Amino acid sequence: PTVHREAVALAPLLEDLVAPYQVGLREGLRLDLAVAPGLPAVQIDRNLVARALTNLIENGLHALGTTGTVRITAARQALGVVVRVQDTGVGMDRTALERAFEPYFSTKTSGTGLGLPIAKRNVELCGGSIRIASAPGQGTTVELTFPTAVA
């Protein structure tokens, strides 16, 4: 895709992404959003990052089953702004974790195996980085780091 990076405020972007899910969330599931006040704008392509975050939210909700929480946080760190998408779902074993960004690899019967690879590509095209941590029964955390926009 063609990348159009610009200064983007993350709080409204995250609020726009989370709102539709909260309307139709099944009983027993929670989707929480916590954005630190005063976050600087980040230098990203809004559409590419929105797609990446949507994939992560979908994965997190799917991993929950009938109960649990997906928590999205955004905070400033030394290297820029960090967005974390954490779920309390089933988690991944070491093999799945090592292959998580591999195209067409999926632990879900209905998955295409493209959600995480697309998220990784989109984040990196925006100059960001992505890391994933998970363990069986412990849930999964995906951490995205984006450069702040130049004032």
C-alpha positions in Angstrom: 0.0 0.0 0.0 0.9 3.6 -0.5 1.8 5.2 2.9 0.6 8.7 3.7 2.1 9.5 7.1 0.8 12.5 9.0 0.5 13.7 12.5 -2.4 11.8 14.2 -3.8 12.1 17.7 -4.2 8.5 19.0 -6.9 9.1 21.5 -9.7 9.9 19.0 -8.5 7.1 16.6 -8.6 4.6 19.4 -12.0 5.8 20.6 -13.4 5.5 17.0 -12.1 2.0 16.7 -13.4 0.7 20.1 -16.9 2.3 20.0 -18.5 -0.1 17.5 -17.3 -3.1 19.4 -18.7 -1.9 22.7 -22.2 -1.6 21.3 -22.5 -5.3 20.4 -20.2 -6.9 23.0 -21.5 -10.2 24.3 -22.3 -10.5 28.0 -19.2 -11.6 29.8 -16.8 -9.8 27.5 -15.2 -6.4 28.2 -13.3 -4.0 26.0 -11.5 -1.3 28.0 -9.6 1.7 26.7 -7.2 3.8 28.7 -5.3 6.6 27.0 -2.8 8.7 29.0 -3.7 12.4 28.9 -1.6 14.7 26.9 -0.2 12.2 24.4 1.8 13.7 21.6 0.6 13.1 18.1 2.3 10.2 16.2 3.6 10.2 12.7 1.5 7.4 11.0 -0.8 6.6 8.2 -4.1 6.6 10.0 -5.8 4.0 7.8 -2.9 1.5 8.0 -2.7 1.8 11.8 -6.5 1.6 12.1 -6.5 -1.7 10.1 -3.6 -3.1 12.3 -5.4 -2.2 15.5 -8.7 -3.6 14.2 -7.0 -6.9 13.5 -5.5 -6.9 17.0 -8.9 -6.1 18.7 -10.5 -8.9 16.6 -7.8 -11.4 17.6 -8.1 -10.4 21.2 -11.9 -10.8 21.3 -11.8 -14.1 19.5 -9.2 -15.4 22.1 -11.6 -14.7 25.0 -14.2 -17.3 24.3 -17.2 -16.5 26.5 -15.6 -14.4 29.2 -12.7 -12.0 29.6 -11.2 -8.6 28.8 -9.4 -6.9 26.0 -7.6 -3.8 27.3 -6.1 -1.2 25.1 -3.7 1.3 26.6 -1.7 4.1 25.1 1.1 6.0 26.9 4.2 8.0 26.1 7.6 6.3 26.4 11.1 7.4 25.6 10.9 6.0 22.1 7.6 7.5 21.3 4.0 6.4 22.0 3.2 2.8 23.0 -0.1 1.2 22.3 -0.8 -2.2 24.0 -3.6 -4.5 23.2 -3.9 -7.1 26.0 -6.3 -9.9 26.3 -7.1 -12.4 29.0 -7.7 -15.2 26.5 -6.2 -18.6 25.9 -2.7 -17.3 25.0 -0.3 -19.0 22.6 2.4 -21.6 23.1 6.0 -21.1 22.2 5.5 -22.6 18.7 2.5 -20.4 17.9 4.3 -17.3 19.3 7.4 -18.0 17.1 5.1 -18.2 14.0 2.6 -15.5 14.9 3.7 -13.1 12.2 4.1 -15.8 9.5 1.5 -15.3 6.7 -1.3 -18.0 6.7 -0.3 -19.4 10.1 -3.4 -19.5 12.4 -4.4 -21.3 15.6 -8.0 -20.6 14.8 -10.1 -22.9 12.7 -11.8 -19.9 11.0 -8.6 -17.7 10.8 -6.8 -16.8 7.6 -3.5 -16.3 9.3 -3.2 -12.8 7.9 -4.3 -10.5 10.8 -0.9 -10.4 12.6 1.2 -10.3 9.4 -0.9 -7.4 8.1 -0.7 -5.6 11.4 3.1 -6.0 11.5 3.5 -4.8 7.9 1.2 -1.7 8.5 3.0 -0.7 11.7 6.4 -1.1 10.2 5.4 0.9 7.1 4.6 3.8 9.5 8.0 3.6 11.1 6.8 1.8 14.1 7.6 -1.5 15.7 5.5 -4.4 17.0 6.2 -7.0 19.7 4.1 -9.9 21.0 4.2 -11.7 24.3 2.0 -14.7 25.2 1.8 -17.8 27.2 -0.9 -20.6 27.4 -3.6 -19.6 29.8 -2.0 -16.2 30.4 -3.4 -14.2 27.5 -1.6 -12.2 24.9 -0.1 -8.7 24.8 0.8 -7.0 21.5 2.8 -3.8 21.9 3.0 -1.2 19.1 5.5 1.7 19.3 5.1 4.7 17.1 7.4 7.7 16.6 6.0 11.0 17.8 5.2 13.7 15.2 7.7 16.5 14.7 6.2 19.7 16.1 
